[in-house]
C-alpha cells in the first residue's frame, strides 16, 4: 500500500509539472505531495539560492508560518539546508542529536524567525535534505523535518526526496525558460514598436523602464537631463546632480559600462551612448543596492542604447540642418546681399513687428592639440552652440568660419540696450562655463553696436572685431568686451604703435623718465588730479596723501614738463597721452 501511495504521488507530481507554468504554484503542489508520501513528515521547505544577495531564501513551505519563514535568509553553510547546499550532496540527520548539531550555527535572527514560523523552538527528531542540482550547479535545497519521537528517516526516504527534488528542478527550469521566452518576445515587440513608430527619447525611456522594471534616466553629453522614467527617478537624478556633480562629469567621459553606489539603498548602472566612437550621452539604470541586471535586462539595454543613439543623432541632424540654412542667410547678409536676406526672413523666419539687430564675433583660442582631437572638440563645441541657441529667446543666425563663430541676434524693438548686452553676456558666459567644464575651447567675444536695419550691419561687425582685437592685447585676461566698454581704445587699435609712442614721448616723456629714474609715481598723481577734475582735495584722497603733498607734487610735475601753468588743452593732451601710455603698456605685457 505504501509503495502504491508513493507511486501515485509521483504520478501526481508529474501531472503538476504539466498543469501550469506558474513556478510558485508548481512548487507549492510538489511540496504538498512530498508531505503526503514521506511517512512522518511534519514540515517541509524549499530554499532557492539568490545570487544577488548570495543567500538561500525560502520559496515554498508546509508546516511553517510563511509570514515569518519568508524573512529568513540563510548563509551558504548555515543550518542543515545550508550544509546540503555547499556539499551538493543529499544529507540525512537520523536522530535529534544530529539535527541539533546541524542547526547549531543558525544566526540568532534566523533562530528567532524559525521559532516564530514553527510556533515554538523545536529541533526536529529527524531531517532529510536534498540539493537541486542543475549541471553540477546547486540552485536550491529541499528539506523535510519530522518532530515525532518515533520517526527516524531512512535512506529510502532520502532517495524518494531526491526524486521530488529532481521534479522541483524540472518545474523551476521549465517555468524559467517559459518566462525568459515570454519576456524576450515582450522586449522584442516593445523595442520594435518604439523604433518603427519613431517615438521620442521620453517614450523610449518609458518603454525601457517598463521592460526591465527599473528606473531609467538619460543624460546628454552636456549633462542635461534629457529624459526620465518617473518623477521619483527625476528626483533621484536631480539629487545626484546636486550632490555628486563631479562624479557625473567623470561618468560622462567613460567609454565602458560602470556602476556606482549612490547611497545604502540605491545603485546606478551607467551605459555610455556612442556615435562614431564618441560619447554623446549616458544611460543610467537605478536599482536597489543588492539588485543586479540579468542577461535579458542587459540585452534590452544594449538594443535600446542603439535606438537612443539614433534618436539623439537625428535630433542633432535636425538642428544642424536649421543651423546650416540660417548660416547661409547670414552669409548672404555679410556679402551685402540685403534684399535676399530680408526676403528669406519674411518667407521662412517668423519675426513679427519692428526689430533691432546686434552682431557678435566669437573667436576660439587656438590649442596645440592633434588635428583629430581638435576636430572632435570643434564638433562638440558646435553642438554646444546648438544647445545654447535652443535655450535662447532671441532669434539668432550663426555662421562658422574656421575658428570664428559670427552671430547675428534679432531682438524685439522694445528691449533696452542695457538688457540686450546683459543677456548676451550671460548667454556666452553659460557657453564658456560649460565649455571649460568639458575641457573644450576657451574663447573671446566681441559685441558690436545695436542697429535697426540690416543694411547697417557693417558698423556692428567692425565694432565686434575691434573688441576681439582689444581682448587679444589684454592677453586674454578678459573674454568679453562690447563696443560700449571699448570706448577710445577702438581709435587706437589700428594705429601704428611707433606713432602712438612718439605722441606719448612728446607730451609725457619727461615725466615718465623722471618716475623711472627716481622711483616716483608722478604720472599716476597727474592722472588722479585730472580724473578728479583738478580738485586738489579729491586727488589727494585718491593718492592717499595730504593736500599739501598733492600741491607740492603738482609743482614738481609742472617743472618737469616745463609748464608754468596747465590749461584745458594741456590737460586734454596729457590725459590722452596717459591713456595711450597705459594702452601700450597693456599691449607690451601681452607681447612679453
C-alpha positions as CSV (number, residue, x, y, z in Angstrom):
1,X,0.0,0.0,0.0
2,X,2.8,2.4,0.9
3,X,4.6,1.8,-2.5
4,X,1.3,2.4,-4.3
5,X,0.8,5.7,-2.4
6,X,4.3,6.8,-3.3
7,X,3.8,5.8,-6.9
8,X,0.6,7.8,-7.1
9,X,2.3,10.9,-5.6
10,X,5.0,10.7,-8.2
11,X,2.3,10.4,-10.9
12,X,0.5,13.4,-9.3
13,X,3.8,15.3,-9.3
14,X,4.4,14.6,-13.0
15,X,0.9,15.9,-13.7
16,X,1.6,19.0,-11.7
17,X,4.6,19.8,-13.9
18,X,2.4,19.9,-17.0
19,X,-0.6,21.7,-15.3
20,X,0.8,25.2,-15.1
21,X,3.9,27.3,-15.8
22,X,3.4,29.3,-12.6
23,X,6.6,28.2,-10.7
24,X,5.2,29.2,-7.3
25,X,2.1,27.1,-7.7
26,X,4.1,24.1,-9.0
27,X,6.4,24.2,-6.1
28,X,3.6,24.5,-3.6
29,X,1.8,21.5,-5.1
30,X,5.1,19.5,-5.2
31,X,5.9,20.0,-1.6
32,X,2.4,19.1,-0.6
33,X,2.8,15.7,-2.5
34,X,6.1,15.2,-0.7
35,X,4.4,15.6,2.7
36,X,1.8,13.0,1.7
37,X,4.2,10.4,0.6
38,X,7.1,10.6,3.1
39,X,6.0,8.9,6.3
40,X,6.3,11.0,9.4
41,X,6.9,14.3,7.6
42,X,5.6,17.2,9.6
43,X,7.1,20.2,7.8
44,X,9.0,20.9,4.6
45,X,10.6,23.9,2.9
46,X,12.2,24.6,-0.4
47,X,15.1,27.0,-0.3
48,X,16.3,28.7,-3.6
49,X,19.7,30.4,-4.0
50,X,19.5,34.1,-4.7
51,X,22.8,35.1,-6.4
52,X,22.1,38.9,-5.9
53,X,22.4,38.5,-2.1
54,X,24.4,35.2,-2.1
55,X,21.9,33.6,0.3
56,X,19.3,30.9,0.5
57,X,15.7,32.1,0.8
58,X,12.5,30.0,1.3
59,X,10.2,29.9,-1.7
60,X,7.6,27.3,-0.6
61,X,6.8,25.5,2.6
62,X,4.3,23.3,4.5
63,X,4.1,23.2,8.3
64,X,5.5,26.7,8.8
65,X,4.1,30.2,9.0
66,X,5.4,31.8,5.8
67,X,4.9,35.3,7.2
68,X,7.9,34.7,9.4
69,X,9.7,32.0,7.4
70,X,10.0,34.2,4.2
71,X,12.1,36.6,6.2
72,X,14.8,34.0,6.8
73,X,18.0,34.4,4.6
74,X,20.5,31.5,5.2
75,X,24.2,31.9,4.7
76,X,25.5,29.2,2.3
77,X,26.7,26.9,5.1
78,X,24.1,27.8,7.7
79,X,21.9,25.2,9.2
80,X,21.1,21.8,7.7
81,X,19.9,23.2,4.4
82,X,23.0,25.4,4.1
83,X,25.3,22.4,4.6
84,X,23.4,20.5,2.0
85,X,23.8,23.4,-0.5
86,X,27.6,23.7,-0.1
87,X,28.2,20.0,-0.1
88,X,25.9,19.4,-3.2
89,X,25.0,16.0,-1.7
90,X,21.8,14.7,0.0
91,X,22.0,14.5,3.7
92,X,20.1,12.6,6.4
93,X,20.0,13.7,10.0
94,X,18.7,10.5,11.7
95,X,18.3,11.5,15.3
96,X,17.6,14.7,17.3
97,X,21.3,14.9,18.3
98,X,22.2,15.2,14.6
99,X,19.7,17.9,13.9
100,X,20.8,19.9,16.9
101,X,24.4,19.8,15.6
102,X,23.2,20.7,12.1
103,X,21.3,23.7,13.4
104,X,23.9,24.9,15.9
105,X,25.3,27.6,13.6
106,X,22.0,29.3,12.9
107,X,22.3,33.1,13.4
108,X,20.2,34.5,16.3
109,X,17.9,36.4,13.9
110,X,17.2,33.3,11.9
111,X,16.7,31.2,15.1
112,X,14.1,33.7,16.2
113,X,12.3,33.7,12.8
114,X,12.4,29.9,12.7
115,X,10.8,29.8,16.2
116,X,8.1,32.2,15.1
117,X,7.4,30.3,11.9
118,X,7.1,27.0,13.8
119,X,5.3,28.4,16.8
120,X,7.9,27.3,19.3
121,X,11.6,26.5,19.3
122,X,11.9,22.8,18.4
123,X,14.7,20.7,17.0
124,X,13.5,18.1,14.5
125,X,13.9,14.5,15.6
126,X,14.9,13.6,12.1
127,X,15.6,15.6,8.9
128,X,16.3,14.7,5.2
129,X,17.7,17.3,2.8
130,X,18.4,17.1,-0.9
131,X,20.1,19.6,-3.3
132,X,18.6,20.8,-6.5
133,X,21.4,20.3,-9.0
134,X,21.5,21.7,-12.5
135,X,24.6,20.9,-14.5
136,X,26.5,20.3,-11.2
137,X,25.4,23.7,-10.0
138,X,23.3,23.8,-6.9
139,X,20.3,26.2,-7.3
140,X,18.4,25.3,-4.1
141,X,17.7,22.7,-1.3
142,X,14.6,20.7,-0.4
143,X,14.4,19.9,3.3
144,X,11.8,17.7,5.2
145,X,11.5,17.6,9.0
146,X,9.8,15.3,11.5
147,X,9.1,16.2,15.1
148,X,7.7,12.8,16.1
149,X,9.8,10.9,18.6
150,X,9.2,7.6,16.8
151,X,10.1,8.8,13.3
152,X,13.7,8.4,12.0
153,X,14.1,8.9,8.3
154,X,15.9,6.3,6.3
155,X,17.9,6.2,3.1
156,X,14.7,5.1,1.3
157,X,13.0,8.3,2.4
158,X,16.1,10.3,1.2
159,X,16.0,8.6,-2.2
160,X,12.4,9.5,-2.5
161,X,13.1,13.1,-1.6
162,X,15.8,13.2,-4.3
163,X,13.2,12.2,-6.9
164,X,11.0,15.1,-5.8
165,X,14.0,17.4,-5.8
166,X,14.6,16.4,-9.4
167,X,10.9,17.1,-10.2
168,X,11.2,20.5,-8.5
169,X,14.3,21.3,-10.6
170,X,12.4,20.4,-13.8
171,X,9.5,22.7,-12.7
172,X,11.8,25.6,-12.0
173,X,13.7,25.3,-15.2
174,X,10.6,24.9,-17.3
175,X,8.9,27.9,-15.7
176,X,12.1,29.9,-16.0
177,X,12.6,29.0,-19.7
178,X,8.9,29.9,-20.4
179,X,9.4,33.2,-18.5
180,X,12.6,34.0,-20.5
181,X,10.9,33.3,-23.8
182,X,7.8,35.3,-22.9
183,X,9.9,38.2,-21.7
184,X,12.3,38.0,-24.7
185,X,9.3,38.3,-27.0
186,X,7.9,41.2,-25.0
187,X,11.3,43.0,-25.2
188,X,11.5,42.5,-28.9
189,X,7.9,43.7,-29.6
190,X,8.2,46.7,-27.3
191,X,11.5,47.8,-28.8
192,X,10.3,47.2,-32.4
193,X,7.3,49.4,-31.6
194,X,9.3,52.4,-30.3
195,X,11.8,52.0,-33.2
196,X,9.2,51.6,-36.0
197,X,6.9,54.3,-34.7
198,X,9.8,56.7,-34.3
199,X,9.0,57.5,-30.7
200,X,11.0,60.3,-29.0
201,X,13.6,59.9,-26.2
202,X,10.9,60.2,-23.5
203,X,8.8,57.4,-24.9
204,X,11.9,55.2,-25.4
205,X,13.0,55.8,-21.8
206,X,9.5,54.8,-20.5
207,X,9.5,51.7,-22.7
208,X,12.9,50.5,-21.4
209,X,11.8,51.2,-17.8
210,X,8.7,49.0,-18.2
211,X,10.7,46.2,-19.9
212,X,13.4,45.9,-17.2
213,X,11.1,47.2,-14.4
214,X,13.7,49.7,-13.1
215,X,14.0,53.4,-13.0
216,X,15.8,54.9,-16.1
217,X,17.3,58.3,-16.9
218,X,19.2,59.8,-19.9
219,X,21.8,62.5,-19.8
220,X,23.2,64.1,-22.9
221,X,26.9,64.9,-23.4
222,X,26.4,68.3,-21.6
223,X,24.9,66.6,-18.5
224,X,21.4,67.9,-19.3
225,X,18.7,65.5,-18.0
226,X,17.2,64.6,-21.4
227,X,14.5,62.1,-20.1
228,X,13.5,60.1,-17.0
229,X,11.0,57.3,-16.4
230,X,9.2,58.7,-13.4
231,X,9.0,61.6,-11.0
232,X,10.8,59.5,-8.4
233,X,13.6,58.9,-10.9
234,X,13.8,62.6,-11.7
235,X,14.2,63.4,-8.0
236,X,17.0,60.9,-7.7
237,X,18.9,62.3,-10.7
238,X,18.4,65.9,-9.5
239,X,19.8,64.9,-6.1
240,X,22.7,63.2,-7.9
241,X,23.4,66.3,-10.0
242,X,23.4,68.4,-6.8
243,X,25.4,66.2,-4.5
244,X,27.7,64.3,-7.0
245,X,28.2,66.6,-10.0
246,X,31.9,65.9,-10.2
247,X,31.1,62.1,-10.4
248,X,28.7,62.8,-13.2
249,X,31.4,64.7,-15.1
250,X,33.7,61.7,-14.8
251,X,31.0,59.2,-15.7
252,X,30.1,61.1,-19.0
253,X,33.7,60.6,-20.2
254,X,33.8,56.9,-19.6
255,X,33.8,54.6,-22.6
256,X,32.8,51.5,-20.6
257,X,29.9,50.2,-18.5
258,X,30.2,51.0,-14.8
259,X,28.2,51.2,-11.7
260,X,28.2,53.4,-8.7
261,X,26.7,53.1,-5.2
262,X,24.7,56.3,-4.6
263,X,23.6,55.5,-1.1
264,X,22.8,52.5,1.1
265,X,19.6,51.8,-0.8
266,X,20.4,52.7,-4.4
267,X,22.9,51.7,-7.0
268,X,23.2,53.1,-10.6
269,X,24.4,51.3,-13.7
270,X,25.9,53.7,-16.3
271,X,26.0,52.8,-20.0
272,X,27.7,55.2,-22.5
273,X,25.7,56.2,-25.6
274,X,28.1,56.5,-28.5
275,X,28.1,57.8,-32.1
276,X,31.2,57.5,-34.3
277,X,33.1,56.2,-31.2
278,X,32.3,59.4,-29.3
279,X,30.2,59.6,-26.2
280,X,27.1,61.6,-26.8
281,X,25.3,60.7,-23.6
282,X,24.9,58.2,-20.8
283,X,22.0,55.9,-19.9
284,X,21.5,55.4,-16.2
285,X,19.6,52.5,-14.7
286,X,18.8,52.7,-11.0
287,X,18.4,49.6,-8.9
288,X,18.2,48.5,-5.3
289,X,21.6,48.2,-3.7
290,X,21.6,44.4,-3.7
291,X,19.9,44.0,-7.1
292,X,21.6,43.1,-10.3
293,X,20.7,43.3,-14.0
294,X,20.1,39.9,-15.5
295,X,21.0,38.8,-19.0
296,X,17.7,39.9,-20.5
297,X,17.9,43.3,-18.9
298,X,21.4,43.6,-20.4
299,X,20.1,42.6,-23.8
300,X,17.2,45.1,-23.7
301,X,19.6,47.8,-22.6
302,X,22.1,47.0,-25.4
303,X,19.3,47.2,-28.0
304,X,17.8,50.4,-26.6
305,X,21.2,52.2,-26.5
306,X,21.3,51.8,-30.3
307,X,17.9,53.4,-30.5
308,X,18.9,56.2,-28.1
309,X,22.0,56.9,-30.2
310,X,19.9,57.1,-33.4
311,X,17.3,59.4,-31.8
312,X,19.9,61.7,-30.3
313,X,21.9,61.9,-33.5
314,X,18.6,62.5,-35.5
315,X,17.9,65.4,-33.2
316,X,21.4,66.9,-33.8
317,X,21.0,66.4,-37.5
318,X,17.7,68.4,-37.5
319,X,19.4,71.2,-35.5
320,X,22.4,71.1,-37.9
321,X,20.1,71.4,-40.9
322,X,18.5,74.6,-39.4
323,X,21.9,75.9,-38.4
324,X,23.3,75.4,-42.0
325,X,20.3,77.2,-43.6
326,X,20.5,80.1,-41.3
327,X,24.3,80.2,-41.7
328,X,23.6,80.6,-45.4
329,X,21.3,83.5,-44.8
330,X,23.8,85.3,-42.6
331,X,26.5,84.7,-45.2
332,X,24.2,86.5,-47.8
333,X,23.9,89.5,-45.4
334,X,27.7,89.7,-44.9
335,X,28.1,89.7,-48.6
336,X,25.9,92.8,-48.7
337,X,23.0,90.9,-50.3
338,X,20.5,92.7,-48.2
339,X,17.5,92.0,-50.4
340,X,18.0,88.2,-50.4
341,X,18.4,88.2,-46.6
342,X,15.3,90.3,-46.0
343,X,13.1,88.2,-48.4
344,X,14.3,85.0,-46.8
345,X,13.5,86.3,-43.3
346,X,10.0,87.3,-44.4
347,X,9.3,83.9,-46.0
348,X,11.0,81.5,-43.7
349,X,11.7,83.0,-40.3
350,X,8.8,84.1,-38.1
351,X,9.8,87.5,-36.9
352,X,7.0,90.0,-36.4
353,X,7.0,93.7,-35.7
354,X,9.9,96.1,-35.5
355,X,13.2,94.6,-34.7
356,X,16.8,95.6,-33.8
357,X,20.0,93.7,-34.5
358,X,23.3,93.2,-32.9
359,X,26.4,91.4,-34.3
360,X,28.8,89.3,-32.2
361,X,32.1,87.9,-33.0
362,X,33.3,84.8,-31.1
363,X,36.9,83.7,-31.7
364,X,38.2,80.4,-30.3
365,X,41.6,80.4,-28.6
366,X,43.8,78.1,-30.6
367,X,45.0,74.9,-28.8
368,X,48.0,72.8,-29.6
369,X,46.1,69.6,-30.0
370,X,46.5,66.9,-32.7
371,X,44.1,67.6,-35.6
372,X,41.7,64.6,-34.8
373,X,41.3,65.8,-31.2
374,X,40.9,69.4,-32.3
375,X,38.3,68.3,-34.8
376,X,36.4,66.4,-32.1
377,X,36.5,69.4,-29.8
378,X,35.2,71.7,-32.5
379,X,32.3,69.3,-33.3
380,X,31.4,69.2,-29.7
381,X,31.7,73.0,-29.4
382,X,29.3,73.3,-32.4
383,X,26.8,71.0,-30.6
384,X,27.2,73.2,-27.5
385,X,26.3,76.2,-29.6
386,X,23.2,74.3,-30.9
387,X,22.2,73.5,-27.3
388,X,22.6,77.1,-26.1
389,X,20.6,78.6,-29.0
390,X,17.8,76.2,-28.2
391,X,17.5,77.8,-24.8
392,X,17.7,81.4,-26.0
393,X,14.6,83.6,-26.5
394,X,16.2,85.6,-29.3
395,X,16.2,84.6,-32.9
396,X,19.8,84.1,-33.9
397,X,21.8,83.4,-37.1
398,X,25.2,81.8,-36.8
399,X,28.0,81.5,-39.3
400,X,31.0,79.3,-38.6
401,X,34.3,80.3,-40.4
402,X,37.4,78.3,-39.3
403,X,37.9,79.2,-35.6
404,X,35.4,82.1,-35.6
405,X,31.7,82.0,-35.0
406,X,29.7,85.0,-36.1
407,X,26.3,85.7,-34.5
408,X,23.5,88.0,-35.6
409,X,20.9,88.4,-32.8
410,X,17.5,89.6,-33.9
411,X,15.6,91.2,-31.0
412,X,12.3,92.8,-30.3
413,X,12.5,96.6,-30.5
414,X,11.2,97.2,-27.0
415,X,14.2,95.5,-25.3
416,X,16.6,98.1,-23.9
417,X,20.2,98.3,-24.9
418,X,21.3,97.6,-21.3
419,X,19.2,94.4,-21.1
420,X,20.4,93.3,-24.5
421,X,24.1,93.5,-23.6
422,X,23.5,91.8,-20.2
423,X,21.5,88.9,-21.7
424,X,24.0,88.4,-24.4
425,X,26.9,88.3,-21.9
426,X,25.0,85.8,-19.8
427,X,24.4,83.7,-22.9
428,X,28.0,83.4,-23.8
429,X,29.1,83.0,-20.2
430,X,26.9,79.9,-19.9
431,X,28.6,78.5,-23.1
432,X,32.1,79.4,-21.7
433,X,31.5,77.7,-18.3
434,X,30.1,74.5,-19.9
435,X,33.0,74.5,-22.5
436,X,35.6,74.8,-19.7
437,X,33.8,72.0,-17.8
438,X,34.1,69.8,-20.8
439,X,37.8,70.7,-21.3
440,X,36.8,72.2,-24.6
441,X,37.7,75.6,-26.1
442,X,38.0,78.9,-24.4
443,X,37.2,82.0,-26.5
444,X,36.9,85.8,-26.8
445,X,33.6,87.5,-27.5
446,X,33.3,91.0,-29.1
447,X,29.9,92.6,-29.2
448,X,29.1,95.4,-31.8
449,X,26.5,98.1,-31.6
450,X,22.8,97.8,-32.0
451,X,21.3,98.7,-35.4
452,X,17.8,98.7,-36.8
453,X,18.2,97.9,-40.5
454,X,20.2,95.0,-41.9
455,X,21.9,97.4,-44.3
456,X,23.7,99.0,-41.3
457,X,25.4,95.8,-40.2
458,X,29.0,96.7,-41.2
459,X,29.4,99.2,-38.3
460,X,28.4,96.5,-35.8
461,X,30.7,94.0,-37.5
462,X,33.6,96.5,-37.3
463,X,32.9,97.1,-33.6
464,X,32.8,93.4,-32.7
465,X,36.1,92.7,-34.5
466,X,37.8,95.6,-32.7
467,X,36.6,94.3,-29.4
468,X,38.2,90.9,-30.0
469,X,41.4,92.6,-31.2
470,X,41.4,94.6,-27.9
471,X,40.9,91.4,-25.8
472,X,44.0,90.0,-27.5
473,X,46.0,93.0,-26.3
474,X,44.9,92.1,-22.8
475,X,46.5,88.6,-23.2
476,X,43.0,87.1,-22.9
477,X,42.8,88.1,-19.2
478,X,39.2,89.1,-20.1
479,X,37.0,87.2,-22.5
480,X,34.1,89.6,-23.2
481,X,34.0,93.1,-24.5
482,X,31.3,95.2,-26.0
483,X,31.8,98.4,-28.1
484,X,30.5,100.4,-25.2
485,X,33.3,99.2,-23.0
486,X,35.9,99.6,-25.7
487,X,35.5,103.4,-25.7
488,X,38.5,105.2,-27.0
489,X,40.5,102.0,-27.4
490,X,38.8,101.4,-30.8
491,X,40.6,104.6,-32.1
492,X,44.0,103.1,-31.2
493,X,43.7,99.5,-32.3
494,X,44.6,100.2,-35.9
495,X,47.1,102.9,-35.3
496,X,50.9,102.5,-35.7
497,X,52.5,101.7,-32.4
498,X,55.6,103.8,-33.1
499,X,53.5,106.9,-33.9
500,X,51.5,106.4,-30.7
501,X,54.7,106.1,-28.7
502,X,56.1,109.2,-30.3
503,X,53.0,111.1,-29.2
504,X,53.4,109.8,-25.6
505,X,57.1,110.8,-25.5
506,X,56.3,114.3,-26.9
507,X,53.7,115.0,-24.3
508,X,54.6,112.9,-21.3
509,X,58.1,111.5,-21.9
510,X,60.0,113.7,-19.4
511,X,57.6,112.8,-16.6
512,X,57.7,109.0,-17.4
513,X,61.6,109.1,-17.5
514,X,61.6,111.0,-14.1
515,X,59.4,108.4,-12.5
516,X,61.6,105.6,-13.8
517,X,64.9,107.2,-12.6
518,X,63.7,108.4,-9.2
519,X,61.2,105.6,-8.4
520,X,58.3,108.2,-8.0
521,X,54.6,108.0,-9.0
522,X,54.1,111.5,-10.5
523,X,52.4,110.1,-13.7
524,X,49.8,108.4,-11.6
525,X,49.5,111.6,-9.4
526,X,48.8,113.6,-12.6
527,X,46.2,111.1,-13.7
528,X,44.4,111.2,-10.4
529,X,44.4,115.1,-10.5
530,X,42.9,115.2,-14.0
531,X,40.3,112.5,-13.2
532,X,39.3,114.5,-10.1
533,X,38.6,117.5,-12.3
534,X,41.6,119.4,-10.9
535,X,40.3,119.2,-7.3
536,X,43.4,119.0,-5.0
537,X,41.4,117.6,-2.1
538,X,39.8,114.7,-4.0
539,X,43.0,114.0,-5.9
540,X,44.9,113.8,-2.5
541,X,42.4,111.3,-1.2
542,X,42.8,109.2,-4.3
543,X,46.6,109.2,-3.8
544,X,46.3,108.7,0.0
545,X,48.4,111.8,0.7
546,X,47.9,115.1,2.4
547,X,46.6,118.1,0.3
548,X,49.9,120.0,0.8
549,X,51.8,116.9,-0.6
550,X,49.5,116.9,-3.6
551,X,50.2,120.6,-4.2
552,X,53.9,120.1,-4.0
553,X,53.8,117.2,-6.4
554,X,51.8,119.2,-9.0
555,X,54.5,122.0,-8.8
556,X,57.2,119.3,-9.5
557,X,55.1,117.9,-12.4
558,X,54.8,121.4,-14.0
559,X,58.5,122.0,-13.6
560,X,59.5,118.6,-15.2
561,X,57.1,119.3,-18.1
562,X,58.4,122.8,-18.4
563,X,55.0,124.3,-17.9
564,X,54.3,127.4,-15.7
565,X,50.6,126.8,-16.0
566,X,48.3,124.0,-17.3
567,X,45.3,124.9,-19.4
568,X,42.3,122.9,-20.8
569,X,44.2,121.9,-24.0
570,X,47.2,120.9,-22.0
571,X,45.1,118.7,-19.7
572,X,43.4,117.0,-22.7
573,X,46.8,116.2,-24.3
574,X,48.2,114.9,-21.0
575,X,45.1,112.7,-20.3
576,X,45.2,111.3,-23.8
577,X,48.9,110.6,-23.5
578,X,48.4,108.8,-20.2
579,X,45.6,106.7,-21.8
580,X,47.8,105.8,-24.8
581,X,50.7,105.0,-22.5
582,X,48.6,102.6,-20.4
583,X,47.2,101.0,-23.5
584,X,50.7,100.5,-25.0
585,X,51.8,99.1,-21.6
586,X,49.0,96.5,-21.7
587,X,49.9,95.6,-25.3
588,X,53.6,95.3,-24.3
589,X,52.8,92.9,-21.4
590,X,50.9,90.7,-23.9
591,X,53.9,90.6,-26.2
592,X,56.1,89.7,-23.3
